[in-house]
Amino acid sequence: MIVSDLSSVARTSSVVECAPLPPAALVPDMLVHALTKAPPVLTEMTLLDKYLELIRPSLTGMGFSVTNDHLDQIVGKETIEFRFTMVRNGVSRALVQLGNEVLTVVCRENRLALAEVRDLFLTQGEFRKEKRLYIFHDSNPHGAFKAWVQGEWFQNHGIRSKFVPLTDLAGFPDMQLAQQSDYLRLTLDLVGQPDGTPSKPAPKEMPAGHMKRLAEILAGLPRWTDEGVRGRRVMVAESGLLEFVNSYNFEGGPKTVAFDLIVDLLDEGLGLLLKLIQGQQDLRTSDKKFVGEILESYSF
């Protein structure tokens, strides 16, 4: 097994000889599995402590949590634990450190090792919504791997990957905290999140129970229940969603239409509707409080 620790490249006891391939010979995964008798498995991929402690102060200062985490994957009859560094705040970002023995040599075994990392992201629920992977490296990765990981992984699997040279962190001790934050915003795609202000989850991450409660609150308003399709249409239009209203079907039972509307506005517009609901005079105090909590909790 190859362990991706730059200080212990020699730990390769069960790895078959890595036969080089020309850059164009990145063969399909099924063929890789067939040709490789004992493929390496990258399991320890966390950032080394000396690098993690360089970036932690800036990230936590911007409201992000930074932890070494793990995910388990069943391979045959074995459960393998993959360890890497996680940056979380609304969107999960995985930071991995891979060694030169993997990234600079194009061969079947190394391709399979990277494919296993890719498949890990495809099967885990935490990355279902958005898959972001940042690969920290020492020497420059082989061009064939960079094209494969940054190109094909995104086009075919939706994984947004970026290679980050560890040499970029060498000057961190001499930088001001604001400079470190600026670098990390750009490198880890954190642009737009101000210092000390944790980002909020997107409305699409709202639990189904919350959506159901919002629908019940909306369906309980007399304007929604008693005034029929026209009343619903006028009410939603008052929230500022006039273009949406013109093409939406408000026919159906009050609760059914209310729930469908909540779901359909998750991508855009739900915040406007909730602010209108919050301002209704006949809204119960408990319902008004709940709507306010939802508005405060998500990035509308």
MOVEN-V91431 format. One record per backbone hydrogen bond with DSSP energy under -0.5 kcal/mol. NH is the residue of the N-H (numbers start at 1). CO is the residue of the C=O. If there is no record, write none. Layout:
BEGIN
NH & CO
NH & CO
END
This chain:
BEGIN
3 & 1
3 & 11
4 & 2
4 & 44
5 & 3
8 & 5
11 & 8
12 & 10
15 & 12
16 & 38
19 & 17
20 & 18
21 & 106
25 & 22
27 & 25
32 & 28
33 & 29
34 & 30
35 & 31
36 & 32
37 & 35
43 & 2
43 & 41
45 & 43
45 & 83
51 & 48
52 & 48
53 & 49
54 & 51
55 & 51
56 & 52
57 & 53
59 & 55
60 & 56
61 & 57
62 & 58
63 & 60
64 & 59
65 & 88
67 & 86
69 & 67
69 & 84
71 & 82
73 & 80
75 & 73
75 & 78
76 & 74
78 & 75
80 & 73
80 & 78
82 & 71
82 & 80
83 & 43
83 & 81
84 & 69
85 & 95
86 & 67
87 & 93
88 & 65
89 & 91
91 & 89
93 & 87
94 & 132
95 & 85
95 & 93
96 & 94
96 & 134
97 & 45
98 & 96
98 & 136
102 & 99
103 & 99
104 & 100
106 & 104
107 & 105
108 & 19
111 & 107
112 & 108
113 & 109
114 & 110
115 & 111
116 & 112
117 & 113
118 & 114
119 & 115
120 & 116
121 & 117
121 & 118
122 & 118
123 & 119
124 & 120
127 & 124
128 & 125
131 & 158
132 & 92
132 & 130
133 & 160
134 & 94
135 & 133
135 & 162
136 & 96
136 & 134
137 & 164
142 & 103
146 & 142
147 & 143
148 & 144
149 & 145
150 & 146
151 & 147
152 & 147
153 & 148
155 & 151
156 & 152
157 & 153
158 & 154
159 & 153
160 & 131
160 & 158
161 & 159
162 & 133
164 & 135
166 & 137
168 & 165
169 & 166
170 & 167
172 & 169
174 & 171
175 & 172
180 & 176
181 & 177
182 & 178
183 & 179
184 & 180
185 & 181
186 & 182
187 & 183
188 & 184
189 & 186
190 & 185
191 & 185
193 & 190
194 & 192
196 & 61
197 & 194
198 & 196
201 & 297
205 & 202
206 & 203
210 & 207
211 & 207
212 & 208
213 & 209
214 & 210
215 & 211
216 & 212
217 & 213
218 & 214
219 & 215
220 & 216
221 & 218
224 & 221
225 & 221
226 & 222
227 & 222
227 & 223
231 & 227
232 & 228
233 & 229
234 & 230
235 & 231
236 & 232
237 & 233
238 & 234
239 & 235
239 & 236
240 & 237
241 & 236
245 & 241
246 & 242
247 & 243
247 & 244
248 & 245
250 & 248
257 & 253
258 & 254
259 & 255
260 & 256
261 & 257
262 & 258
263 & 259
264 & 260
265 & 261
266 & 263
270 & 265
273 & 269
274 & 270
275 & 271
276 & 272
277 & 273
278 & 274
279 & 275
279 & 276
280 & 277
283 & 280
288 & 284
289 & 285
290 & 286
291 & 287
292 & 288
293 & 289
294 & 290
295 & 291
296 & 292
297 & 293
298 & 294
299 & 201
300 & 298
END
